[in-house]
Amino acid sequence: MKTIRIRKFTILSLFIILTLPWLFFVIAHFIDTKTLSLGKNETQQRNLDKSVQFIETNTKNWNSPKWQNQLKSQLKKTHMGVSILSASNQEVFRFIPKQNHSIKTTEQFSIIEDGQVLGKVVFYLPNLKLFQMIAAFTGLLLAFFIVGFEMRRFILKPLEKMSLAARQIAKGDLDVQLPVARITEIAEVGDGFNVMVRGLKESFQKQIEMEEERRFVISSVAHDLRTPLFALRGYLDGLEQGIAHSPEKQAKYLEICKEKSAQLDRLVEELFTYTKMEYLEMELNKNSIDLKQVLEKSIDSLSLRAQQKNISIIMKDFKDDCMIMGDSYLLERAMNNLLDNAIRHTPINGKILVQCYKDKKRVTFTFQDSGRGFTSEELQHVFEPLYRGEVSRNRSTGGVGLGLTISQKIIRRHGGDLTVKNHTDGGALVAGWIPIAFNVQS
């Protein structure tokens, strides 16, 4: 729909207000005078002279009914009236058109013949200017009515509806219908309202989702903390009560307690990192780093766990440097999570292929394991916090369901992204990229 600016609407309104009265005035003038000339009414003057001549040349016929009828017929055509008086001021003849109530001006003549006054003639002329002024005033009223009607239609009613919509939004009702405006400025305000309403809806929806996620995280964390705590307390009670009476059994109990405490420590650490990334918007301590070196540190720190399962970690395409701008601590944390996830889901005597290489304006890295891969359901939910698969990717593997979530958030904060899929040769493939130069997302 085509719109006009309020400046153009104002100019058009002023044009109508100024033009319509003038148009009515000209039309009324033309109806009366049969001419568009707005100067002196020459037609009326000619009719007056003709009537004066007709009366002067027929002084002897003033009392003749036939002549009087001729005069009446002539006066009717010219919309004039006349009063003929004798020398003694007695009225001989009088005629004023009944349909003409605007006769206001008069013209008076004396009829003189041979130096003797025979009588007086008074002409009643129609006041053409009054009729024209009435027409012009009518045009002015019509112009104001048209402008007022259009102003209410195009400006006032849309503004009233926007005011009502604003009050609805203030009450929390976001299902508002804004009017379609023909004025550009009002349409722009309406577009701003729509953008604001969409933003509020998205914000409310995000708040609802975050609240649901918060409740889910709290309940899941409570459950995850309870399980190792109960086990830890049980084994410590066993040590205290002397159930583990042999040195071998005591060593086993202590090893289990140490394992459960390490599990608690990892859970608390991952929850702390997740909370900072999700809710506190952790700032990045960016520096120029080589992602290849970060991956090598992660491999070194987890090589012992891989050796315990006899898993081979193969580094490929590690020749070139992979310089990026990033937070080395967070990136190492992300790579540790990804590699730890690959080790946990790779069977004994399996292998993990780690790659890092430049790809145009980005640095790409991949983790490919020889495990069973992801199920179709896991591919849809793998980055959801505290999500774990139902078969092997569950609590029995030692995961707490936040590793991939944290890693994806860290990579995205660095301007890149992280994806998962199944490799054509089998096993899971986790791939990510980070731009060589990036803007830190706030």
GIPE-V138329 format. One record per run of one state. SS is the DSSP state (alpha for helix, beta for strand, coil for the rest). FROM is the first residue (numbers start at 0). TO is the last residue. If there is no record, write none. Layout:
# GIPE-V138329
ss: (SS;SS)
from: (FROM;FROM)
to: (TO;TO)
This chain:
# GIPE-V138329
ss: (coil;beta;coil;alpha;coil;alpha;coil;alpha;coil;alpha;coil;beta;coil;beta;coil;beta;coil;beta;coil;alpha;coil;beta;alpha;coil;alpha;coil;beta;alpha;coil;beta;coil;beta;coil;alpha;coil;beta;coil;beta;coil;alpha;coil;alpha;coil;alpha;coil;beta;coil;beta;coil)
from: (0;3;4;5;33;41;56;58;61;64;78;80;86;90;95;102;113;115;126;127;170;182;183;241;246;280;286;290;308;311;316;322;326;327;344;350;359;361;369;375;381;394;397;402;413;416;422;427;435)
to: (2;3;4;32;40;55;57;60;63;77;79;85;89;94;101;112;114;125;126;169;181;182;240;245;279;285;289;307;310;315;321;325;326;343;349;358;360;368;374;380;393;396;401;412;415;421;426;434;441)
